[in-house]
Amino acid sequence: MGIEELDKLVSQGISRVMDKGAGYCDARFYSEDGSETIALIDGNLEENSASFESGLGVRVLHGGSWGFAATSRADDVKETFDRALANAKTASLLVNIPLNMDRMSGIKGQYSSPVEIDPFEVPLKEKLAFLKELDSNLHADFIQRRIAYIYLQRMKNWFWNSEGSFIERNLLNCFAKARIMAQDLDGQMQVRSKALQTPGSGTRGWEMVTNSGLWSARTETIKEELAQLLKAPEIEYGKRSIVLLPGQGFLQVHETIGHPLELDRILGYELSFAGGSFVTLDSIGKLRYGSDKLNANAYGSIENSPGSFGYDDEGTPERDYPLIDKGILVNCLTSRAMISEANQTAGIKVFDQSGGASRSSAFYKAPIDRMTNVNILPGKDGSLMDIIAQTEDGILLDNPRSWSIGSNREHFHFGCEIAWEISSGKLTRVLKNPTYQGHTLDFYANLGAVGDDSTWVVKQVPNCGKGEPNQIMEIGHGIPVMRFDDVITGERR
Amino acid sequence: MIDEKTCDAILQVRDSARNKKINAFFTMHQEKSHLLRIGNNSVSLNTSTDLTRLNVEVIDGHRKGSYSVMTDISTPAVVENALQAAVEKASVATPREYKPLEPIVEKNIKQMDQYDPSLEEIDPVTKVETYREIIDENGENYNYSGSWSSGSTEIFLACTANKNIAWRKGTDQQFSCVLKDPGHKWELANFQTGWQSGEVTANNATGDFKYILPVFREPGIKVEPGEYTVVFGSQALADILGLLMWTGLNGKSYEEKMGWTTGKLIGDQILSEKVTIVDDPSNMDTFGFSFDMKGLTRGFFPFVEEGRMVSLFYDIDTAGKYKRKPTPHNDSASLVMNPGDGPENPLEAVRNMGRVLFIPALHYVHIPNPSKGLFTGSSRFSALLLENGEMKAPIFSSRITDTFQNVFGKVELISSVGASVNSSSTYDRRMPQATSVPSYMISSEVRVTDSADSF
């Protein structure tokens, strides 16, 4: 079905449900939601798959409740609108605070991820040759397991809503990772890995994956570090400073700033699954989240990041705005219906406009509040080496190995791939099995140093999970090196 | 039975591929899903989806490729296109050092023993009324949230190696309701599961809430780090058990020396002699599949007998790589931990145990060190301090960081009553899965490593 015919059918569908009393309606049609996964494991092509999805998702707000329906059948457009409306009507039988969408003007827009070479147009042979080369760089006698992995996504979709919006988006993501493992002297498997990060600017097609020189330096680094891990002593339990490289810092921020600031979690919509948040509506503008050095923002317009998508899934253009200003919480990750409910619940206008964070992972899933690019702004504490030099007793940490967070994000436990001991301002030795734990607000209150621009890196997250039914979302985090003081590290014996 | 046109389309392409000596395996997955979601005492979302997916896997000697598509697959042309995409991927693939095992539909199977058309077509109003009844019964001073997912899943497998087909249509549902006190912030939860309409009731949730609510009038207690005797409820137990299996009894993890059973041999004592773990598709507390997603016929399969490791499970790729026999557990296991001889009521079980912690559920369990079997997760939903068989007070969110070997090694008592815990993954396609576990397990010297100042 061509776009013109579809446009006509969808427009008719929207008009029909609005005529029947709906307060709002939107529709998303994905002409293509494609992916390709290629993984070499120990040199064997263990994953060589591709997928293609196409279909329509319709969301109707009626009587203060959402109804949603989706179909992958081209002949089912009219019925899908009817089902979504019927679902909304049923939902409206039980309403406490009626949801509504504050009226917005319709938007006509188009967004495409900046791409030079579309990886889906690159012959499979060429992609395999690249992976083969990456894998050959991972070889060493002591390495027991090598993984070289690429995951590609391409989405082409159109969005319509009852306010007259029509938005076309072409999104593309490239993720890649190299991972090696070997058993240490105690027989425990140790891991080192490096993921593809973005430069934040420029393009994000196949040219980003194959960026010359990028992988060869990284593979050499992780091989050297894994070799050191195999002979390294285990980290001891105790309180010390931790310096997080962006490879670990992004997940710390993701789990303990990003998720707790999702407004639907704050309002209690995720309680039975992903959990709630220690943040309340009263917190906005008042809560001291961290030290003065903590500045975070939601920055939708990083040129090159999976968290940049032009418009969210209810037609709000991407926005750049502060979340935490000099340690004080000032805003959250929001969507239109959630800010309307929050303002009703609070009895005051806590939020004045949507943060453009309403996102859906597929045509058959209803949008929910997600992260865009949740970043920590660079600080004034110099380079990584400057921060290490300022640290008396600590460890430098890279890359997550495990993450477990309290249901309201009030406390956490992380395991990392590698630690370097810092003693009197110098890196001394590698430590294995590093873990640390803390309580979110205490932890950020002890943010003692934030690296400058030279330490700031945009990390890609291909697999943020949330919602029922669960939705896997792609986002980004711009993160500098950060030092936190008085943190419990290691495990009590 | 599967829509005739779709079935014919797949089989026509299958036969054509057979004639061309293409080695292909077809998986059709059809779901009819309905989900009602509650937030802040309102229905926040009411969704229905009707989706069909086809996956085609092609093996060409040492090469393999696969392609999946979600669209209308009722015409041979669409199925043929998917086949050709997989053929193309396999033909370009670099050959593996080993020959991948070919999935084969072992037997002609048609299964519909857990299918209830009235659940498949359940009126969403029934769900609304159930939540309304829970809210009315327990009062609107609390904040209610949750979801109720129900639907049918139809799986159809065919391959070019023979003319067998394996087909299963079943229904399933997963219900949750969280009751939160907006002032004190504690949360109680009720979970229900099953495959028939009528199995989820408001009474079940209300009964649970009313039983436990009085103790939540007591102020919360902060648990200091240390070693405790812990009563793990069924949700927590199923969560830990799943990870224990994945890191310890998984052939891939074992062969690659990744997990906590590395160095152990079949027959070795790895857990308490009170612990027996099997895969049993005939257990009606689980969603029983007569075949796995690679066409292997399923039956009773033991993993751990009285604490001894008796077998591992191997997916088809790992089996091919390490020259083992694949076991039929792909995406369809009916994991069962056998009940013990403890009384039905956990309070009675701990009457002479002094102060113990009751952890009904764990949130975000992860594995900092698979080689050591170290896991960590924090308590959630009505965690309590018990004293000599009485509920004393709710406890604040507390973190347990311990090993599988310790928690399933120092077992004091296991409930004689089984519980079904719905463990379906909702990450991708609807795929019903439930674990049958004892309603509680009591372990001693469990390490609590941190606790919050709030629930």
Chai-1 contact restraints between the chains, C-beta under 6 A:
chainA,res_idxA,chainB,res_idxB,connection_type,confidence,min_distance_angstrom,max_distance_angstrom,comment,restraint_id
A,N44,B,R96,contact,1.0,0.0,6.0,A-B,restraint_1
A,N44,B,E97,contact,1.0,0.0,6.0,A-B,restraint_2
A,L45,B,A93,contact,1.0,0.0,6.0,A-B,restraint_3
A,L45,B,T94,contact,1.0,0.0,6.0,A-B,restraint_4
A,N48,B,G65,contact,1.0,0.0,6.0,A-B,restraint_5
A,N48,B,K89,contact,1.0,0.0,6.0,A-B,restraint_6
A,N48,B,A93,contact,1.0,0.0,6.0,A-B,restraint_7
A,S49,B,S66,contact,1.0,0.0,6.0,A-B,restraint_8
A,A50,B,Y67,contact,1.0,0.0,6.0,A-B,restraint_9
A,S51,B,S68,contact,1.0,0.0,6.0,A-B,restraint_10
A,F52,B,V69,contact,1.0,0.0,6.0,A-B,restraint_11
A,E53,B,M70,contact,1.0,0.0,6.0,A-B,restraint_12
A,S54,B,T71,contact,1.0,0.0,6.0,A-B,restraint_13
A,S65,B,V43,contact,1.0,0.0,6.0,A-B,restraint_14
A,W66,B,L45,contact,1.0,0.0,6.0,A-B,restraint_15
A,G67,B,N46,contact,1.0,0.0,6.0,A-B,restraint_16
A,F68,B,T47,contact,1.0,0.0,6.0,A-B,restraint_17
A,A69,B,S48,contact,1.0,0.0,6.0,A-B,restraint_18
A,A70,B,T49,contact,1.0,0.0,6.0,A-B,restraint_19
A,S72,B,L51,contact,1.0,0.0,6.0,A-B,restraint_20
A,S72,B,M70,contact,1.0,0.0,6.0,A-B,restraint_21
A,S72,B,T71,contact,1.0,0.0,6.0,A-B,restraint_22
A,R73,B,D72,contact,1.0,0.0,6.0,A-B,restraint_23
A,R83,B,S48,contact,1.0,0.0,6.0,A-B,restraint_24
A,N87,B,N46,contact,1.0,0.0,6.0,A-B,restraint_25
A,N87,B,S48,contact,1.0,0.0,6.0,A-B,restraint_26
A,T90,B,N46,contact,1.0,0.0,6.0,A-B,restraint_27
A,T90,B,P124,contact,1.0,0.0,6.0,A-B,restraint_28
A,T90,B,V125,contact,1.0,0.0,6.0,A-B,restraint_29
A,A91,B,V43,contact,1.0,0.0,6.0,A-B,restraint_30
A,A91,B,N46,contact,1.0,0.0,6.0,A-B,restraint_31
A,L93,B,V128,contact,1.0,0.0,6.0,A-B,restraint_32
A,L94,B,S42,contact,1.0,0.0,6.0,A-B,restraint_33
A,L94,B,V43,contact,1.0,0.0,6.0,A-B,restraint_34
A,L94,B,V128,contact,1.0,0.0,6.0,A-B,restraint_35
A,L94,B,R132,contact,1.0,0.0,6.0,A-B,restraint_36
A,V95,B,S42,contact,1.0,0.0,6.0,A-B,restraint_37
A,N96,B,N40,contact,1.0,0.0,6.0,A-B,restraint_38
A,N96,B,N41,contact,1.0,0.0,6.0,A-B,restraint_39
A,N96,B,S42,contact,1.0,0.0,6.0,A-B,restraint_40
A,L124,B,V92,contact,1.0,0.0,6.0,A-B,restraint_41
A,K125,B,V92,contact,1.0,0.0,6.0,A-B,restraint_42
A,L128,B,T94,contact,1.0,0.0,6.0,A-B,restraint_43
A,Q183,B,K257,contact,1.0,0.0,6.0,A-B,restraint_44
A,Q188,B,S371,contact,1.0,0.0,6.0,A-B,restraint_45
A,M189,B,M258,contact,1.0,0.0,6.0,A-B,restraint_46
A,M189,B,S371,contact,1.0,0.0,6.0,A-B,restraint_47
A,G268,B,G39,contact,1.0,0.0,6.0,A-B,restraint_48
A,G268,B,N40,contact,1.0,0.0,6.0,A-B,restraint_49
A,G268,B,N143,contact,1.0,0.0,6.0,A-B,restraint_50
A,G268,B,S145,contact,1.0,0.0,6.0,A-B,restraint_51
A,Y269,B,G39,contact,1.0,0.0,6.0,A-B,restraint_52
A,Y269,B,S44,contact,1.0,0.0,6.0,A-B,restraint_53
A,L271,B,S145,contact,1.0,0.0,6.0,A-B,restraint_54
A,L271,B,V178,contact,1.0,0.0,6.0,A-B,restraint_55
A,S272,B,S145,contact,1.0,0.0,6.0,A-B,restraint_56
A,S272,B,G146,contact,1.0,0.0,6.0,A-B,restraint_57
A,S272,B,S147,contact,1.0,0.0,6.0,A-B,restraint_58
A,S272,B,S176,contact,1.0,0.0,6.0,A-B,restraint_59
A,S272,B,V178,contact,1.0,0.0,6.0,A-B,restraint_60
A,Y364,B,T49,contact,1.0,0.0,6.0,A-B,restraint_61
A,Y364,B,L51,contact,1.0,0.0,6.0,A-B,restraint_62
A,A366,B,L45,contact,1.0,0.0,6.0,A-B,restraint_63
A,A366,B,T47,contact,1.0,0.0,6.0,A-B,restraint_64
A,S402,B,H366,contact,1.0,0.0,6.0,A-B,restraint_65
A,S402,B,I367,contact,1.0,0.0,6.0,A-B,restraint_66
A,S402,B,P368,contact,1.0,0.0,6.0,A-B,restraint_67
A,W403,B,H366,contact,1.0,0.0,6.0,A-B,restraint_68
A,S404,B,Y364,contact,1.0,0.0,6.0,A-B,restraint_69
A,S404,B,H366,contact,1.0,0.0,6.0,A-B,restraint_70
A,S404,B,T376,contact,1.0,0.0,6.0,A-B,restraint_71
A,S404,B,G377,contact,1.0,0.0,6.0,A-B,restraint_72
A,I405,B,Y364,contact,1.0,0.0,6.0,A-B,restraint_73
A,G406,B,S378,contact,1.0,0.0,6.0,A-B,restraint_74
A,G406,B,S397,contact,1.0,0.0,6.0,A-B,restraint_75
A,S407,B,H363,contact,1.0,0.0,6.0,A-B,restraint_76
A,S407,B,R380,contact,1.0,0.0,6.0,A-B,restraint_77
A,E410,B,A452,contact,1.0,0.0,6.0,A-B,restraint_78
A,H411,B,A452,contact,1.0,0.0,6.0,A-B,restraint_79
A,H413,B,T376,contact,1.0,0.0,6.0,A-B,restraint_80
A,G415,B,P368,contact,1.0,0.0,6.0,A-B,restraint_81
A,N433,B,N369,contact,1.0,0.0,6.0,A-B,restraint_82
A,T435,B,P368,contact,1.0,0.0,6.0,A-B,restraint_83
A,Q437,B,D450,contact,1.0,0.0,6.0,A-B,restraint_84
A,E468,B,S147,contact,1.0,0.0,6.0,A-B,restraint_85
A,P469,B,T426,contact,1.0,0.0,6.0,A-B,restraint_86
A,N470,B,T426,contact,1.0,0.0,6.0,A-B,restraint_87
A,N470,B,Y427,contact,1.0,0.0,6.0,A-B,restraint_88
